[in-house]
Amino acid sequence: MQAQECVKFLATLLTYPTITPQECGIYEPIKSLLTQAGFECLHIDKDNTRNLFAHITLGDTSSARVGEHFCFMGHIDVVPAGEGWSVEPFGAVVENGYIYGRGAQDMKAGVAAFTYALLDFAKAAQSLTAPLMLSLLLTSDEEGEGTYGTAYALKELAKRDLLPTHAIVAEPTCSTALGDTIKNGRRGSINGVLEIVGKQGHAAYPSKCINPIEALGAHLGKLAGVELDSGDRDFAPTKLVITDIRGGLEVVNVTPSALKIMFNVRNSPSTSKESVQKYVESIMQAVCAENAGISYTLSLKQSAKPFVCKRDSRLIHKLSASIQKVCGITPECSTSGGTSDARFCQEFGIEAIEFGVCNDRIHSIDERVKITEVEQLYRVFRAFLERFASHCHNT
């Protein structure tokens, strides 16, 4: 019955057009459910971003401090729907076992599932002895810049001594079936801009020019697609990926004065921003040594740092066991794909992983989620809370 109510709640959430960073009142039905179960709700807002933190302490609350604090984390904002949908993007249309809507997979299904799992568990958990805090943290700016989203909220929670010890971010992690993938970490992201300056001239007089394209040519293969580390059990080798090259005036008789290369490095913990800079500079020093008159500038920005949760952690063990019980699948751990708000947890000492529904339609036209997946995800999260609380009870 609760699983069906969870699906109905997802349908409600999908009717809110929460395009980043708009909240559109979606927190109201969430707060209404949780406050009835005894949760205390706290808004942590800044500028146009609205963050919601709801928490409850179960068990013996006479001790001065709660030892364990588990948090479900997520976002309620979505990317724009765009054109070409066969259904209303914010209509929560149900068809052939699916519920359609922008954000159905990314990630309102996760929000609905963990909200109902928390609600159900909090109402039923009367026999706990050891104190356990449960919470959820939601933001309205994950798809955008996120300046005042999850990272900002965690900083504010630290000031209030309300930081979680463990967290699951309900991003859509699965590939073909619910339960096949847990994200136990994510690669970081380093963005680079390399500008090489020479001397413009007439193509008929190359000796009077200093062509930055020709200067780099012999060394381009040392940059494009180069592996910067050998990878490990959790991470594929880190690669430098060139995303854009621009030079010249789009004419055939003038050599360029400058060449601009943009690149991205999705890095494992084995490769740092400093090591990327050292490698690229070593290539450019060789270019400059071989070509008098060539100069360059290099700028790097780390937009996300890598993180990893050990595969033998209690968090992964408890979630894996819950997935096996509900879905009959043994999940694989993966760090592939882009980054997520889970990366902010590492800075605050929070052990975090990600798990959610399949991701085959995220950010696409006619985004939808299978209704049975939503029901299963609720059951997985509910079973996980039982296992997590049981450990706290026995320690």
C-alpha positions in Angstrom: 0.0 0.0 0.0 2.8 2.5 0.9 4.6 1.7 -2.3 1.4 2.7 -4.3 1.1 5.9 -2.2 4.7 6.6 -3.0 3.9 6.5 -6.7 1.0 8.8 -6.2 3.3 11.2 -4.4 5.7 11.1 -7.3 2.9 12.1 -9.6 2.2 15.1 -7.4 5.9 16.1 -7.4 6.0 15.9 -11.2 3.3 18.5 -11.6 5.6 21.2 -10.1 7.6 22.9 -13.0 10.8 23.2 -10.8 13.2 24.4 -13.5 16.5 25.4 -11.8 16.5 27.2 -9.4 12.7 27.5 -9.0 11.1 25.6 -6.1 7.5 26.4 -7.1 6.1 25.4 -3.7 7.1 21.7 -4.1 8.5 21.6 -0.5 5.1 22.1 1.0 3.7 18.6 0.3 7.0 17.1 1.4 7.0 19.1 4.7 3.4 18.3 5.3 4.1 14.5 5.2 7.2 14.7 7.3 6.0 17.0 10.0 3.1 14.7 10.7 5.6 12.0 11.5 7.6 14.2 13.9 10.3 15.6 11.6 11.5 19.1 12.2 11.9 21.1 9.0 14.5 23.8 8.4 14.9 26.1 5.4 18.4 27.0 4.4 17.9 29.5 1.6 20.2 31.9 -0.1 19.4 34.3 -3.0 17.2 32.3 -5.4 18.2 28.9 -4.1 15.9 27.1 -1.6 17.2 24.1 0.4 15.1 22.0 2.7 16.5 20.0 5.6 14.2 17.7 7.6 15.4 15.7 10.6 14.1 13.5 13.4 15.9 11.7 16.3 14.7 8.2 17.1 15.5 6.0 20.1 16.9 7.2 23.4 17.2 11.0 23.1 18.4 11.5 26.7 22.1 11.4 25.7 23.7 14.8 24.9 24.8 13.8 21.4 23.5 11.5 18.7 26.2 9.1 17.4 24.8 8.1 14.0 23.1 10.4 11.6 21.9 9.1 8.2 20.7 11.4 5.5 19.0 11.0 2.1 20.1 13.7 -0.2 18.7 14.9 -3.5 17.4 17.8 -5.7 14.0 18.8 -6.8 15.1 21.0 -9.7 15.0 19.9 -13.3 16.3 20.9 -16.7 13.9 22.6 -19.1 11.6 20.3 -20.9 12.2 21.6 -24.4 9.9 20.8 -27.4 8.8 17.5 -29.0 7.2 15.8 -26.1 4.3 13.4 -26.8 2.8 14.2 -23.4 2.6 17.2 -21.1 6.1 17.4 -19.5 4.6 18.4 -16.1 1.4 16.4 -16.4 2.5 13.2 -14.7 0.9 11.1 -17.4 0.7 7.4 -16.7 0.9 5.1 -19.7 1.9 1.4 -20.2 3.4 1.0 -16.8 5.4 4.3 -16.9 4.9 7.7 -15.4 6.0 10.5 -17.7 7.4 13.9 -16.7 10.5 16.1 -16.6 12.4 14.9 -13.6 10.7 11.5 -13.5 14.1 9.8 -13.4 16.3 12.7 -12.5 15.4 12.7 -9.7 11.9 13.1 -8.4 11.4 9.3 -8.3 14.3 9.1 -5.8 12.9 12.0 -3.8 9.5 10.4 -3.6 11.0 7.0 -2.7 13.2 8.2 0.2 10.5 10.6 1.5 8.1 7.7 1.9 10.8 5.3 3.2 11.7 7.9 6.0 8.0 8.5 6.7 7.2 4.9 7.0 10.2 3.9 9.0 9.9 6.8 11.5 6.3 5.9 12.2 7.2 2.2 12.8 10.5 2.6 14.6 9.4 2.6 18.2 11.8 -0.1 19.6 15.1 1.7 19.0 17.3 2.2 22.0 20.5 3.8 20.6 19.8 7.3 19.4 19.7 7.6 15.6 19.1 10.8 13.6 17.4 10.5 10.2 17.2 13.3 7.7 16.7 14.4 4.2 18.4 17.3 2.4 16.9 18.8 -0.8 18.1 21.6 -3.0 16.6 23.6 -5.9 19.9 24.1 -7.6 21.8 21.0 -8.6 21.3 21.2 -12.3 22.7 24.8 -12.4 25.7 26.4 -10.8 24.8 25.1 -7.4 26.5 28.1 -5.7 24.0 28.1 -2.8 22.8 24.5 -3.1 24.0 21.4 -1.3 27.5 22.6 -0.5 26.2 25.8 1.0 23.5 23.9 3.0 26.1 21.5 4.4 28.2 24.4 5.6 25.2 25.8 7.4 24.4 22.4 8.9 28.0 22.2 10.2 27.5 25.4 12.1 24.4 23.9 13.7 26.1 20.6 14.5 23.6 18.8 12.2 26.0 17.2 9.7 25.2 13.6 8.7 27.7 10.8 9.2 26.4 8.8 6.3 24.3 9.7 3.2 22.8 8.2 0.1 22.1 10.5 -2.9 19.2 9.1 -4.9 20.6 10.0 -8.3 19.5 7.6 -11.1 22.4 5.2 -11.1 21.1 2.1 -12.7 21.7 1.1 -16.4 19.2 -1.6 -17.4 17.4 -2.8 -14.2 16.8 -1.3 -10.8 19.6 -2.6 -8.5 22.3 -3.2 -11.1 24.6 -0.2 -10.1 25.7 1.7 -7.0 27.9 4.7 -7.5 30.5 4.4 -4.8 32.4 7.4 -6.0 32.7 9.9 -8.9 35.6 11.2 -10.9 36.5 14.9 -10.5 36.4 17.4 -13.3 39.3 19.7 -14.4 38.7 22.2 -17.1 41.6 23.7 -19.0 42.3 26.5 -21.5 45.6 26.5 -23.4 46.4 29.5 -25.5 49.5 29.4 -27.8 50.7 32.7 -29.3 52.8 33.1 -32.4 53.0 35.7 -35.2 50.4 36.2 -37.9 51.5 36.4 -41.5 50.9 35.7 -45.2 50.7 32.0 -46.0 53.0 32.5 -49.1 55.8 33.6 -46.7 55.8 31.0 -43.9 59.4 31.9 -43.0 58.1 35.3 -41.8 55.4 33.8 -39.7 55.4 31.9 -36.4 52.5 29.5 -36.9 51.2 28.1 -33.5 49.3 25.3 -35.2 52.5 24.0 -36.9 54.4 24.5 -33.6 52.0 22.3 -31.7 51.4 19.8 -34.5 54.2 17.4 -33.6 53.1 17.3 -30.0 49.3 17.2 -30.3 49.2 13.5 -29.8 50.9 13.9 -26.4 47.8 15.9 -25.3 44.8 14.5 -27.1 43.4 11.5 -25.3 46.6 10.9 -23.3 46.2 8.7 -20.2 47.5 10.5 -17.1 47.3 7.6 -14.8 46.7 3.8 -15.0 43.4 3.7 -13.1 42.6 1.2 -10.4 39.8 -1.0 -9.2 37.4 1.9 -8.8 38.5 4.3 -11.5 39.2 4.0 -15.2 42.5 5.7 -16.4 42.3 9.5 -16.3 42.3 11.0 -19.8 42.9 14.4 -21.2 40.0 15.1 -23.6 40.3 18.0 -26.0 36.9 19.6 -26.5 37.6 22.5 -28.8 40.4 23.9 -31.0 40.2 27.4 -32.5 42.8 29.3 -34.6 43.0 31.5 -37.6 40.6 33.7 -39.5 38.8 31.1 -41.6 40.7 32.1 -44.7 43.3 30.2 -46.7 46.0 32.9 -47.1 46.7 34.1 -43.5 48.4 32.1 -40.8 47.0 32.4 -37.3 48.5 34.5 -34.6 47.1 32.3 -31.8 45.7 28.9 -31.2 43.2 28.2 -28.4 42.6 24.7 -27.0 40.0 23.8 -24.5 40.1 20.5 -22.7 38.5 18.5 -19.9 40.1 15.9 -17.5 37.8 13.6 -15.6 40.3 12.7 -12.9 40.6 9.9 -10.3 42.2 10.6 -6.9 45.5 9.6 -8.5 45.6 12.6 -10.7 45.5 16.2 -9.3 45.1 19.6 -10.8 48.7 20.2 -10.1 49.9 17.0 -11.9 47.8 18.0 -15.0 49.4 21.4 -15.0 52.8 19.9 -14.7 52.2 17.5 -17.6 50.8 20.1 -20.0 53.6 22.6 -19.1 56.2 19.9 -19.9 54.7 19.5 -23.4 54.6 23.3 -23.9 58.2 23.8 -22.8 59.2 21.4 -25.5 57.1 23.2 -28.0 58.7 26.6 -27.0 62.2 25.1 -27.1 61.7 23.9 -30.7 59.9 27.1 -32.0 61.5 30.5 -31.2 58.9 33.2 -30.7 56.1 30.9 -29.4 54.6 31.6 -26.0 51.7 30.2 -24.1 49.3 30.6 -21.2 47.5 27.8 -19.4 44.6 28.1 -17.0 43.0 25.3 -15.1 39.9 25.1 -13.0 38.8 22.2 -10.8 35.0 22.2 -10.9 34.6 19.0 -9.0 36.9 16.8 -6.9 36.9 13.0 -7.1 35.7 10.9 -4.2 35.3 7.2 -3.4 33.6 5.1 -0.8 35.4 1.9 0.0 33.6 -1.2 -1.4 33.7 -2.9 2.0 32.1 0.0 3.8 29.0 -0.7 6.0 27.0 1.8 3.9 27.6 -0.2 0.7 27.1 -3.6 2.6 23.8 -2.6 4.0 22.5 -1.1 0.7 23.7 -4.1 -1.3 21.9 -6.5 1.0 18.7 -4.5 0.8 18.9 -4.4 -3.1 19.5 -8.2 -3.1 16.5 -8.7 -0.9 14.1 -6.5 -2.8 15.3 -6.8 -6.4 17.1 -10.2 -6.4 20.2 -8.5 -8.0 23.7 -8.2 -6.8 24.7 -4.6 -7.6 28.0 -3.5 -9.2 30.0 -0.6 -7.8 30.9 2.1 -10.4 32.4 5.6 -10.6 31.6 6.2 -14.2 29.6 9.2 -15.6 29.5 12.8 -14.6 29.7 14.3 -11.2 27.0 14.9 -8.6 26.3 16.7 -5.3 27.7 13.6 -3.5 31.1 15.1 -4.1 30.5 17.8 -1.5 30.1 15.2 1.3 33.8 14.3 1.3 34.8 17.8 2.4 32.6 17.4 5.5 33.7 13.8 6.4 30.4 12.3 5.3 30.5 8.8 3.9 28.3 9.0 0.8 27.2 6.8 -2.1 24.5 7.1 -4.8 21.7 4.8 -5.8 18.5 5.3 -7.7 16.3 4.3 -10.7 17.5 3.7 -14.3 18.9 6.6 -16.2 18.1 5.8 -19.8 15.8 8.9 -20.3 17.4 11.5 -18.1 17.4 15.0 -19.6 15.6 13.7 -22.8 12.3 14.1 -24.5 9.5 12.0 -22.9 11.5 11.3 -19.8 9.7 8.6 -17.8 10.2 6.0 -15.1 8.8 2.6 -14.7 6.2 2.5 -11.9 7.5 -0.8 -10.6 11.0 0.7 -10.3 9.6 3.5 -8.1 7.9 0.9 -5.9 11.0 -1.2 -5.6 13.2 1.8 -4.8 10.9 2.7 -1.9 11.2 -0.9 -0.7 15.0 -0.9 -1.0 15.3 2.4 0.9 12.9 1.1 3.6 14.8 -2.2 4.0 18.1 -0.2 4.1 16.8 1.9 7.0 15.9 -1.2 8.9 19.4 -2.6 8.4 21.2 0.6 9.2 19.1 1.2 12.4 19.7 -2.5 13.4 23.5 -1.9 13.3 23.1 1.2 15.5 20.9 -0.7 17.9 23.6 -3.4 18.2 26.6 -1.2 18.7 
